[in-house]
Amino acid sequence: MNLSDVLHREIFPRIEKASRYLGTELNAVRKDPATVSVRLALIFPDLYDLGLGNLGVHILYAIVNKLDGVWCERAYAPAQDMEQALRERGLPLFAVESKDPLHSLDGLGFTLQSELTYTNILNILDLGGVPVRAKDRGEEHPLVFAGGPAVFNPEPLAPFMDFLVIGDGEDAIVELAELMKEMKAQGLSRAERLARIAGMRGVYVPSLYPMELLPDGRILPAVDGPKIVKRITRDLNGATFPTDYIVPFTQQVHDRVSLEVLRGCTQGCRFCQAGMTTRPVRERTIEKVDELMTRTLANTGYEEVSLVSLSTCDYSKVRTLVDTAVTRAQEERVSVSLPSLRLDSFSVDLADRVADVRRTGLTFAPEAASPRLRALINKWIPDEDLLNMSAEAFKRGWGHVKLYFMIGLPTERDDDIEAIADLTLRTVRAGREHNPRARVNTGVSTFVPKPFTPFQWAAQIDVEETDRRQRILEARFRNNGSVKFGRHNSRETYLEGLVSRGDRRAGDLIEAAWRNGARMDAWSEHLNFDAWMKAIDDVGYDAAGALRERALDERLPWDHIDILIPKEWFVEDWERAIVLNHAQDCRHSKCHKCGVIDHERPLCASMLRNSIAGAKAEKGWESRPKQEIVEPPSIQRLRFRVGRHGGARFLSHLEAMNSWVRTLRRARAPLSYSQGFHAHPKVTFSTAAPCGEASTGDWMDIVLSERVDPLTLFDRMSRTLPDGFLLLDVREVPLNAQSLMAAVEGFSYTLFTATDAEELQARIWAILQAESLDIQRSVKARRGHRRFREDRAVDVRPMIASLTVTKTEGGAAVELTTRAHEARFLKPKELIELLELDEGEVRVLKRDTLLAGQANEPLARRVIELGPAQL
């Protein structure tokens, strides 16, 4: 069985968004398996729509695929329809590039972004043909490993992982890949390989680590066990960044280039695990950021770049950074976005500078609304500063601001919750003084105590208490149109809390929940809370104990992990929090002796030098006056004949259209843009191509602001086409030519089917002899001001200009030409129904789109004949 053929012929035509699984995106890496000795898959345990935007996966994918003898592919959690299709057919989950089953590879590496993806990990292993428990895997199975932000308490996943990588992965993944090549060549057993891997710095092999079973049932690392010290990428400026970003077909949750400018944070927010585990701060230089941004945009055609870090405002020369990025963005006609802004005086200036290209949102995250709680969490800022910044934003024309808060923080009282509503409403009033339509979007999440934070000992509130506190805010915001109130699902936060501080017993809970049907726990529409509640009963899990407060001298499941900050420091900072002692950023005050400097003194020194130099360089900085973007006049219109085949035929029209626009951007086409705030390139198509249809006969018009040589642009586009896209000819048409859609007079199709040609000939003869052929169509209707769709009988016989059938090897080819009748055309799927064929087995090829007045000859022409094998 060829799994790729089965997927393309039987699975992809019957599922939603087959583009998630194609693996043919631009810049995806495909190697000949015969030329490599080690094959890995990096797996994001959530939907492709979210996973492809993960920067960590992009970085590691680029690093590994530069190595000789190693091929790194990707896999994602399948959507519900895909999982059902695979299980019904008994087919394995696969790596998207090769379509080879996951169980056939040498290593499977998961990125751990959230505890709410852990059931997906088990589901992926099971679907991929790999035993979910490490102890059940044999010599024939791949090594299963993980890394990422959620890896710092590895114990809940310890039963399922062969090993875990703690800390930064850039250097570790190279060392691991080379070691796996060496071990495979030596023919080492699974046990021997794990013993060798355990010798790597920052690698934790659960099966080889000494553990203790306590009388109360807890399973904890031995007190005298070796420490697993986190990996650190010391030179961020020299670290690999994937300028050849994989360009997706499917619309992403974060559909943009994420350009990491800064790693680490010294703000010291006491709830923030990432701020503690990524110390010290390391930066890329502005010159390097500009170079990477330029190259990535050229290689991808993306329309937006996000300058990402835990706190981009903490970049030592952030004003110059933003100025440089925005200047480059204006040249490239892209937008720049900043993550959540720090609450200080120049945040609005930075946001306003970014908005010179396009406003993408202005977000502040005070996290707590009362001064007492802000001191507790070490995020101190007076209410007046927040109100002044928000007022300034509204004054400068922003229509709304977003405020993010948390509930359930240690020592929180109801008056702290009321303070969230009070501060939100005061922000609205401050905005209304400058903008009568000012709005505030207030988002509220629930605090989850995380390992390696000063709050790791705190209690977490349960579902009922979370809902009660949310209702306090809901009552205050009810019927207030100026406030949009969003809150995090209380059940999702509860599940996160059950696992985040758990020991190995949490693995039994995760597996039981998965076997009960839990999947996609981070998606409210898929969350199966009952499956988790049953799992708690099935394994006797102490849910209340998982959320309880810990004693400061209590042994913790992650005590064997060393992030360079000793446990004693966290105890001291917890005690400082309780007395509301605010600690300033160590780059602007004395060293807080968190412990990192004892191990990484050169990095800490470099961090301090950058901070001091940046403050001096930007002293007295003023933002530049806004530059109005004046759209140049349109001067040229080109018409391209385009098509698609193979996996590309499964793209929706929007996915295909976006791919063409990005192709034009990569080819440096000087596109004209529409007027208005959200300007769009002037690119139009003759028709909206339906999903599943191959084509050699669609048309695309582009309007340009500078005259180009059509053949030169044709060649540049041809060199950067995604796999499965066809560029067939180009011609110049008058700037004021009739629009493509209005010029369409008809279409010609070939339908390939396994049905006998003689049998089809009889059905075609009956169709051609019929005086009328009524079918039911969903059409737009209107009654008064109400618009809706309704089914109506439509006679499609006048739309058939010609209809013939010829015999082919293995079946028949039906040739259809359809012409307009009352501005309508016969659709291929309607002909398939009339011919009583199975839509799933028919391959549709649009041969041509017939345009009125198409007299001018193409300047370039490529003739491509597609048969059923190429579709």
URJOVEN-V303363 format. One record per pair of residues at least 6 apart in sequence whose C-alpha atoms are under 8 Angstrom apart, sorted by the first residue. I is the first residue (numbers start at 1). J is the second residue. D is the distance in whole Angstrom. If there is no record, write none. Layout:
i->{I,I}
j->{J,J}
d->{D,D}
This chain:
i->{3,3,3,4,4,4,8,9,9,10,10,11,11,12,12,13,13,13,14,15,15,16,17,17,17,17,18,18,19,19,19,19,19,19,20,20,20,20,21,22,22,22,23,23,23,24,24,24,24,25,25,25,25,25,25,26,26,26,26,26,26,26,27,27,27,27,28,28,29,29,29,29,30,30,30,31,33,35,36,36,36,36,37,37,37,37,38,38,38,38,38,38,38,38,38,39,39,39,39,39,39,39,40,40,40,40,40,40,40,40,40,41,41,41,41,41,41,41,41,41,41,42,42,42,42,42,42,42,42,42,42,43,43,43,43,43,43,43,44,44,44,44,44,44,44,44,44,45,45,45,45,45,45,45,45,45,45,45,46,46,46,46,46,46,47,47,47,47,48,48,48,49,49,49,49,50,50,50,51,52,52,52,52,53,53,53,53,53,53,55,56,57,58,58,58,59,59,59,59,60,60,60,61,61,62,62,62,63,63,63,63,64,64,64,64,64,64,65,65,69,70,70,73,73,73,73,74,74,74,75,75,75,76,77,77,77,77,78,83,86,86,86,87,91,92,92,92,92,92,93,93,93,93,93,93,94,94,94,94,95,95,101,101,102,102,102,102,102,103,103,103,103,103,104,104,105,105,106,106,106,107,107,107,107,108,108,108,108,109,109,109,109,110,110,110,110,110,111,111,111,112,112,112,112,112,112,113,113,113,114,114,115,115,115,115,116,116,116,116,116,116,117,117,117,117,118,118,119,119,119,119,119,119,119,119,120,120,120,122,122,122,122,123,123,125,125,126,130,130,130,131,132,133,133,133,134,134,134,134,134,135,138,139,139,143,144,144,144,144,145,145,145,145,145,146,146,146,146,147,147,147,147,147,148,148,148,148,149,149,151,151,151,152,152,152,152,152,153,153,153,153,153,153,154,154,155,155,155,155,155,155,155,156,156,156,156,156,156,156,156,156,157,157,157,158,158,158,159,159,159,160,161,161,162,162,162,162,163,163,163,163,163,163,164,164,164,165,165,165,165,166,166,166,166,166,166,166,167,167,167,167,167,167,168,168,168,168,169,169,170,170,170,171,172,176,179,180,183,194,195,197,197,198,198,201,201,201,201,202,202,202,202,203,204,209,209,210,210,210,211,211,211,211,212,212,212,212,213,213,214,218,218,219,219,219,219,220,220,220,220,220,221,221,221,221,225,226,227,227,227,228,228,228,229,229,229,229,230,230,230,230,233,234,234,235,236,236,236,236,237,237,237,237,241,242,243,243,243,243,243,243,244,244,244,245,245,245,245,246,247,247,249,249,249,249,249,250,251,255,256,256,256,256,256,257,257,257,257,257,258,258,258,258,259,259,259,259,259,259,259,260,260,260,261,261,261,261,261,261,261,261,261,262,262,262,262,262,262,262,262,262,262,263,263,263,263,263,263,263,263,264,264,264,264,264,264,264,264,264,264,264,265,265,265,265,265,265,265,265,265,265,266,266,266,266,266,266,266,266,267,267,267,267,267,268,268,268,268,268,268,269,269,269,269,270,270,270,270,270,270,271,271,271,271,271,271,271,272,272,273,273,273,273,274,275,276,276,276,277,277,279,280,280,280,280,280,281,281,281,282,282,283,286,286,286,290,290,290,293,293,294,297,297,298,298,299,300,300,301,301,301,301,301,301,302,302,302,303,303,303,304,304,304,304,305,305,305,305,306,306,306,306,307,307,307,307,308,308,309,311,311,311,311,312,312,312,312,313,313,313,316,316,316,316,316,316,317,317,317,317,319,319,319,320,322,322,322,323,325,326,326,326,326,326,326,329,329,329,330,333,334,335,335,335,336,336,336,337,337,338,338,339,340,340,340,340,341,341,341,341,341,342,342,343,343,343,343,343,343,344,344,345,345,347,348,348,348,349,351,352,353,353,353,356,356,356,358,358,361,361,362,362,362,362,363,363,363,363,364,364,364,364,365,365,365,366,366,366,366,366,367,367,367,367,367,368,368,368,368,368,368,369,369,369,369,369,369,369,370,370,370,371,371,371,371,372,373,373,373,374,374,375,375,375,375,376,376,376,376,376,376,377,378,378,378,378,379,380,383,387,387,387,388,390,390,390,390,391,391,391,391,391,393,394,394,394,394,394,394,395,395,395,397,399,399,399,399,400,400,400,400,401,401,401,402,402,402,402,403,403,403,403,403,404,404,404,404,405,405,405,405,405,406,406,406,406,407,407,407,407,407,407,407,408,408,408,408,408,409,409,410,410,410,414,417,417,417,418,418,420,421,421,421,424,424,424,425,427,428,428,428,428,428,431,431,432,437,438,439,439,439,440,440,440,441,441,441,441,442,442,442,442,443,443,443,443,444,444,444,444,445,445,446,446,446,446,447,448,448,448,448,449,449,449,449,449,449,449,449,449,450,450,450,451,451,451,452,453,454,454,454,454,455,456,457,457,457,457,458,458,458,459,459,459,459,460,460,460,460,461,462,462,462,463,463,463,466,467,470,474,477,477,489,491,492,492,492,492,497,497,498,498,498,498,499,499,501,501,502,502,503,505,506,508,509,509,509,509,509,510,512,512,512,512,513,513,513,513,514,516,516,516,516,517,517,518,518,518,518,518,519,519,519,520,520,521,521,535,536,536,552,564,564,564,565,565,565,566,566,569,569,576,586,587,587,587,588,596,597,597,631,631,631,632,632,633,633,634,634,634,634,634,635,635,635,635,635,635,636,636,636,636,636,636,636,636,637,637,637,637,637,637,637,637,638,638,638,638,638,638,638,638,639,639,639,639,639,639,639,639,640,640,640,640,640,640,640,640,641,641,641,641,641,641,641,641,641,642,642,642,642,642,642,642,642,642,642,642,643,643,643,643,643,643,643,643,643,644,644,644,644,644,644,645,645,645,645,645,645,645,645,646,646,646,646,647,647,648,648,648,648,648,649,649,649,649,649,649,649,650,650,650,651,651,652,652,652,653,653,653,653,659,661,661,663,663,663,663,664,666,666,667,667,667,667,669,669,670,670,670,671,671,671,671,671,671,671,672,672,672,672,672,673,673,673,673,674,674,674,682,682,682,683,683,683,683,684,684,684,684,685,685,685,685,685,685,686,686,686,686,686,686,686,687,687,687,692,693,693,693,693,694,694,694,694,694,695,695,695,695,696,696,696,696,696,696,696,697,697,697,697,698,698,698,699,699,700,701,703,710,710,710,710,711,711,711,714,714,714,714,718,727,728,728,728,728,728,729,729,729,729,729,730,730,730,730,731,731,731,731,731,732,733,740,743,743,743,744,744,744,744,745,745,745,745,745,745,746,746,746,746,746,746,746,746,747,747,747,747,747,747,747,747,748,748,748,748,748,748,748,748,748,749,749,749,749,749,749,749,749,749,749,750,750,750,750,750,750,750,750,751,751,751,751,751,751,751,751,751,752,752,752,752,752,752,752,752,753,753,753,753,753,753,754,754,754,754,754,755,755,755,756,756,756,757,757,757,757,757,757,760,760,761,761,763,764,764,764,764,767,767,767,768,768,770,771,772,772,772,772,773,773,773,773,774,774,774,774,774,775,775,775,775,775,776,776,776,776,777,777,777,777,777,778,778,778,778,779,779,779,779,780,780,780,780,781,781,781,781,782,796,796,798,799,799,799,799,799,799,799,800,800,800,800,800,801,801,801,801,802,802,802,802,803,803,803,803,804,804,804,805,805,805,805,806,806,806,807,818,818,819,819,828,829,832,832,832,833,843,843,845}
j->{91,99,100,98,99,100,647,840,841,840,841,82,85,18,650,650,692,840,840,81,82,81,250,650,651,652,650,651,249,250,647,648,650,651,48,49,249,250,96,96,97,647,96,97,98,97,647,722,723,246,247,248,249,722,723,246,247,248,300,721,722,723,244,245,246,247,97,246,65,72,73,97,71,97,98,71,71,69,68,69,70,71,69,70,181,184,69,70,71,105,106,177,180,181,184,70,71,72,73,105,106,107,70,71,72,73,105,106,107,108,109,72,73,74,75,95,102,105,107,108,109,57,61,72,73,74,75,108,109,110,111,74,75,76,108,109,110,111,51,57,74,75,76,77,110,111,112,51,76,77,110,111,112,117,118,120,121,124,76,77,78,117,120,520,76,77,78,79,76,77,252,250,251,252,253,252,253,254,76,58,246,248,252,252,253,254,255,256,258,258,148,111,242,245,246,170,240,241,242,169,170,173,72,73,240,241,242,170,173,174,240,70,71,72,173,174,177,71,72,181,177,181,95,96,97,98,95,96,97,94,95,96,124,120,121,123,124,124,127,92,93,127,127,127,101,102,127,128,129,101,102,124,127,128,129,100,101,102,128,101,102,128,129,108,125,128,129,130,128,129,130,141,142,141,142,141,142,141,142,143,142,143,144,145,142,143,144,145,144,145,146,147,121,144,145,146,147,146,147,148,146,147,148,149,150,151,148,149,150,149,150,150,496,499,500,492,495,496,520,521,522,519,520,521,522,157,510,510,511,513,514,518,519,520,521,514,519,520,132,160,511,514,514,519,131,132,132,137,141,142,137,160,159,160,161,144,159,160,161,162,159,190,189,190,162,160,161,162,163,161,162,163,164,165,161,163,164,165,164,165,166,167,169,165,166,167,168,167,274,164,165,166,166,451,452,558,561,451,500,501,557,558,561,164,558,502,503,504,506,507,557,558,499,500,502,503,504,505,506,507,510,504,506,507,206,504,507,206,504,507,507,205,206,194,205,206,207,194,198,203,204,205,206,203,204,205,172,202,203,204,202,203,204,228,229,230,231,202,230,231,232,277,278,230,231,232,233,231,233,233,239,240,233,231,197,197,193,193,205,208,203,205,204,205,228,229,230,231,228,229,230,231,228,228,221,225,221,222,225,219,220,221,222,219,220,221,222,219,220,220,503,505,503,504,505,557,503,504,555,556,557,557,558,559,560,560,560,560,561,562,560,561,562,561,562,563,564,561,562,563,564,239,282,603,282,263,282,283,284,283,284,285,288,292,296,292,293,295,296,297,299,296,299,300,257,296,299,300,300,300,302,651,655,656,658,659,655,655,304,302,303,304,305,306,296,302,304,305,306,305,306,307,308,289,292,293,305,306,307,308,307,308,309,283,284,285,289,307,308,309,312,315,281,282,283,284,308,309,310,311,312,315,278,279,280,281,282,283,309,310,274,275,276,277,278,279,280,281,282,309,310,274,275,276,278,279,280,281,310,311,314,275,276,279,280,281,585,586,587,275,379,584,585,586,275,276,378,583,584,585,275,377,378,379,376,377,378,453,454,455,377,447,449,450,453,454,455,450,453,450,451,452,453,310,310,452,453,565,452,563,596,596,600,603,604,607,603,604,607,603,607,315,320,321,324,324,325,328,305,325,328,332,666,665,666,666,662,666,661,662,663,664,665,666,334,662,665,333,334,335,334,335,336,337,334,335,336,337,336,337,338,339,336,337,338,339,338,339,339,339,340,341,342,318,338,339,341,341,342,347,610,611,612,613,614,615,614,615,617,618,350,618,621,618,350,353,354,353,336,335,336,353,354,356,357,335,336,357,357,357,357,354,357,358,354,357,358,354,360,351,354,363,362,363,364,365,347,362,363,364,365,364,365,364,365,366,381,385,386,385,389,385,389,389,389,392,393,623,362,396,623,624,626,626,627,628,677,678,401,402,398,400,401,402,401,402,403,404,401,402,403,404,403,404,405,374,379,403,404,405,374,379,404,405,406,374,405,406,407,416,420,383,405,416,417,419,420,423,416,419,420,380,381,382,383,580,409,412,416,380,381,577,580,581,582,577,578,579,580,581,582,577,577,581,582,583,582,582,423,426,427,430,430,401,427,430,431,427,430,431,433,434,401,400,431,432,434,435,438,431,434,435,435,435,437,438,439,438,439,440,441,439,440,441,440,441,442,443,424,440,441,442,443,442,443,444,445,420,442,443,444,445,444,445,446,447,417,444,445,446,447,466,469,446,447,460,461,466,446,447,455,458,459,469,469,472,473,472,473,473,473,476,477,440,442,483,483,440,438,439,440,482,483,438,439,438,482,482,482,483,484,482,483,484,483,484,485,486,483,484,485,486,485,486,487,488,485,486,487,488,487,488,466,488,490,493,460,460,493,496,497,455,456,457,458,459,460,497,500,501,456,500,501,500,501,558,570,570,570,571,573,574,574,550,549,550,551,552,548,549,550,547,548,549,550,497,547,548,549,547,490,494,547,490,491,494,490,490,487,485,483,485,524,529,521,522,524,527,546,547,506,543,546,547,506,546,546,557,546,557,557,541,541,539,532,535,536,539,541,535,532,535,538,539,531,532,534,535,531,531,532,534,535,528,531,527,528,529,531,532,526,527,528,526,527,527,528,541,542,543,571,595,596,599,594,595,596,594,595,594,595,582,592,607,608,611,611,604,603,604,672,673,675,672,705,672,705,672,703,704,705,706,703,704,705,706,707,735,703,704,705,706,707,732,734,735,701,702,703,704,732,733,734,735,701,702,703,710,730,731,732,733,699,700,701,702,730,731,732,733,699,700,701,727,728,729,730,731,696,697,698,699,700,727,728,729,730,695,696,697,698,699,700,725,726,727,728,729,694,695,696,697,698,725,726,727,728,694,695,696,724,725,726,693,694,695,724,725,726,870,871,694,724,870,871,724,871,656,694,723,724,725,691,692,693,694,695,724,871,691,692,693,691,692,689,690,691,688,689,690,691,722,681,683,717,720,721,722,717,717,720,713,716,717,720,704,713,704,705,706,681,682,702,703,704,705,706,681,682,703,704,705,679,680,681,682,680,681,682,702,703,704,700,701,702,703,700,701,702,740,698,699,700,701,740,741,698,699,700,740,741,744,849,698,699,741,844,843,844,845,846,843,844,845,846,871,845,846,847,848,726,728,845,846,847,848,864,846,847,848,849,846,848,849,740,849,740,740,735,730,731,732,859,730,859,860,727,729,730,860,727,862,860,861,862,863,864,858,859,860,861,862,858,859,860,861,856,857,858,859,860,858,856,851,851,852,853,849,850,851,852,819,820,849,850,851,852,817,818,819,820,825,849,850,851,817,818,819,846,847,848,849,850,815,816,817,818,846,847,848,849,850,814,815,816,817,828,844,845,846,847,848,813,814,815,816,844,845,846,847,813,814,815,816,828,842,843,844,845,811,812,813,814,842,843,844,868,811,812,813,841,842,843,810,811,812,841,842,811,812,837,807,811,812,805,806,807,811,812,813,805,835,804,805,835,803,804,805,835,773,797,834,797,803,797,797,795,796,797,798,794,795,796,797,793,794,795,796,797,793,794,795,796,830,791,792,793,794,790,791,792,793,794,789,790,791,792,789,790,791,792,787,788,789,790,787,788,789,790,788,825,826,821,818,819,820,821,824,825,826,816,817,818,819,826,816,817,818,819,815,816,817,818,814,815,816,817,814,815,816,812,813,814,815,812,813,814,813,825,826,825,826,844,839,838,839,842,839,868,871,871}
d->{8,7,7,8,5,8,7,8,7,7,8,8,7,5,7,7,6,6,7,6,6,7,7,8,7,8,6,7,6,6,8,8,6,6,6,7,8,6,6,6,7,6,5,4,8,7,7,7,6,6,6,6,7,6,7,6,5,7,8,8,5,7,6,6,5,7,7,6,7,8,7,7,8,6,7,7,8,7,7,4,5,7,5,6,6,8,6,5,7,8,6,8,7,6,8,6,5,6,8,5,5,7,8,6,5,6,6,6,5,6,7,5,5,5,7,7,8,7,6,5,6,7,7,7,6,5,6,6,5,6,8,6,5,6,7,6,5,6,6,8,8,7,5,7,6,6,8,8,6,5,7,7,8,6,8,6,6,8,6,5,8,7,7,7,6,5,6,7,6,7,8,7,6,5,6,6,5,7,7,8,8,7,7,7,8,6,7,8,8,7,8,7,6,7,8,8,7,6,6,7,6,7,6,7,8,8,6,7,8,7,7,7,7,6,7,7,7,6,6,8,7,8,6,7,6,8,5,6,7,7,5,6,8,6,8,8,6,8,8,7,7,8,8,8,6,7,5,5,6,6,6,7,5,4,8,5,4,5,6,6,6,6,8,8,8,5,7,8,6,5,6,6,6,7,7,8,6,7,5,6,5,5,6,8,7,6,5,6,6,5,5,8,8,8,6,4,7,6,5,5,7,6,5,6,5,6,6,6,5,8,6,7,6,7,7,7,7,6,7,5,5,8,7,7,7,8,7,6,7,7,5,6,6,7,8,8,6,6,6,8,7,7,7,8,7,6,6,7,7,8,6,6,6,5,8,8,6,5,6,6,8,8,7,6,6,8,6,5,7,5,6,5,5,8,7,7,5,6,6,5,6,7,8,8,8,7,8,8,7,7,8,6,7,7,8,7,7,7,7,7,7,5,8,7,7,7,5,5,8,8,7,7,7,8,6,6,5,7,5,5,8,7,8,6,6,6,7,8,7,6,8,8,7,7,6,7,7,8,8,7,5,4,6,6,5,7,8,6,5,6,5,6,7,8,7,5,6,7,5,5,6,8,8,7,5,5,6,7,8,7,7,8,7,7,7,8,8,7,7,8,7,8,6,6,7,7,7,7,5,5,5,5,7,6,8,8,6,6,6,7,6,4,5,6,5,6,6,5,7,8,7,8,6,6,7,8,7,8,8,7,5,7,8,7,6,7,7,5,6,6,6,5,6,6,5,6,7,8,6,5,8,8,7,7,7,8,6,6,6,7,5,7,7,8,8,6,8,6,4,8,7,6,6,7,8,7,7,6,8,6,8,7,5,7,8,7,6,7,8,6,7,5,6,7,8,7,6,5,6,6,5,6,6,8,8,7,7,6,5,6,6,5,6,6,5,8,7,6,6,6,7,8,7,6,5,6,7,5,8,8,7,7,7,8,8,6,5,6,6,7,8,6,8,8,5,5,6,4,6,8,7,8,5,7,7,6,7,6,6,7,8,7,8,7,7,7,6,6,7,7,8,7,5,8,7,7,7,8,8,7,7,6,5,6,8,5,6,6,5,6,7,8,7,7,6,7,6,8,6,6,7,6,6,8,7,7,7,8,7,6,7,7,8,7,6,8,8,8,6,7,7,7,8,6,8,7,7,8,8,8,8,8,8,8,5,6,7,6,8,4,7,8,5,5,8,6,8,7,5,6,5,5,6,7,7,6,5,6,6,5,6,7,7,6,6,7,7,6,8,8,8,7,7,7,7,7,8,7,6,7,6,5,8,8,5,7,5,7,7,7,7,7,8,8,7,8,7,7,7,8,6,7,6,8,7,6,7,7,6,8,7,8,5,6,6,7,8,7,6,7,8,8,8,5,6,7,6,8,6,5,7,7,7,7,8,7,7,8,7,7,8,8,7,8,7,7,6,7,7,8,7,8,8,6,7,8,7,7,7,8,8,8,5,6,6,5,6,8,8,6,5,7,6,5,6,8,7,7,6,6,8,8,6,4,5,6,6,6,8,8,7,8,7,7,8,5,5,7,6,6,8,7,8,7,8,7,8,7,8,5,7,7,5,6,5,5,7,8,5,7,7,7,8,8,5,6,8,7,8,7,6,7,8,7,7,7,7,7,5,5,8,7,8,7,5,8,6,6,7,7,5,7,8,7,7,5,7,6,5,5,7,7,5,6,6,5,6,7,8,7,6,5,6,6,5,6,8,7,8,6,5,6,5,5,5,6,7,7,6,5,6,8,7,6,5,7,6,7,8,6,8,6,7,8,7,7,7,7,7,8,6,6,7,7,7,8,8,7,6,6,6,7,8,5,8,5,8,7,5,6,8,6,5,6,6,5,6,8,7,6,5,6,6,5,6,8,8,6,5,6,6,5,7,7,7,7,7,6,7,7,6,6,5,7,6,7,7,7,8,8,5,6,7,8,6,7,8,7,5,7,6,5,6,8,6,5,7,7,7,5,6,6,5,4,7,7,5,7,8,7,8,6,8,5,6,6,6,7,7,7,7,7,7,7,7,7,8,8,7,6,8,6,5,7,6,8,7,7,7,7,5,8,8,7,8,6,6,6,7,8,8,5,7,7,5,5,7,5,8,5,8,8,7,7,6,7,5,8,6,7,7,7,7,6,6,5,7,8,8,7,7,6,5,7,6,5,6,7,6,6,8,8,6,7,6,7,8,8,8,6,8,7,7,7,6,8,6,6,6,6,5,7,8,6,6,6,7,7,6,5,7,7,6,8,8,6,7,6,5,6,6,6,6,5,6,5,7,7,7,6,5,6,7,6,4,7,6,5,6,7,6,5,6,7,7,6,4,7,8,6,6,5,6,6,5,5,6,8,6,6,5,6,7,8,5,5,6,7,7,5,4,6,6,6,5,7,8,5,5,7,5,4,5,8,5,7,5,7,8,7,5,8,6,6,5,6,8,8,8,7,5,7,6,5,5,5,8,8,8,5,5,7,6,7,7,6,5,5,5,6,7,8,8,7,6,6,6,8,6,8,7,7,5,5,7,7,7,5,6,6,6,7,7,6,4,6,8,6,6,6,5,5,6,5,4,6,5,6,7,6,6,8,7,6,5,7,6,5,7,7,8,6,5,6,6,7,6,5,6,5,5,7,8,7,8,6,8,7,5,6,7,8,6,5,6,6,5,4,6,8,7,8,7,6,5,6,7,6,5,4,5,8,7,6,8,7,8,7,8,7,7,7,7,8,7,7,8,8,7,8,7,8,8,6,5,7,8,6,7,5,4,6,5,6,6,7,7,7,5,5,8,8,8,8,5,5,8,7,6,5,6,6,6,8,5,6,6,7,5,4,6,7,6,5,7,6,5,7,7,8,6,5,6,7,6,4,6,6,5,5,7,8,8,6,5,6,8,7,6,4,5,7,6,5,5,6,6,5,7,7,6,5,7,8,8,6,6,5,6,7,6,5,7,6,5,6,6,6,5,6,7,5,7,6,4,6,8,8,5,6,8,8,5,6,7,6,5,6,5,8,7,7,8,6,6,7,7,8,7,8,8,8,8,8,8,7,6,7,5,8,8,5,6,5,6,5,4,6,8,5,5,6,7,8,6,5,5,6,8,5,5,6,7,6,5,4,6,5,6,6,7,7,6,5,7,6,5,5,7,6,8,6,6,5,5,6,6,8,6,6,7,6,5,6,7,8,5,5,6,8,6,5,7,7,6,5,7,6,5,7,7,6,4,6,6,5,7,6,6,6,6,8,7,7,7,6,8,8,7,7,8}
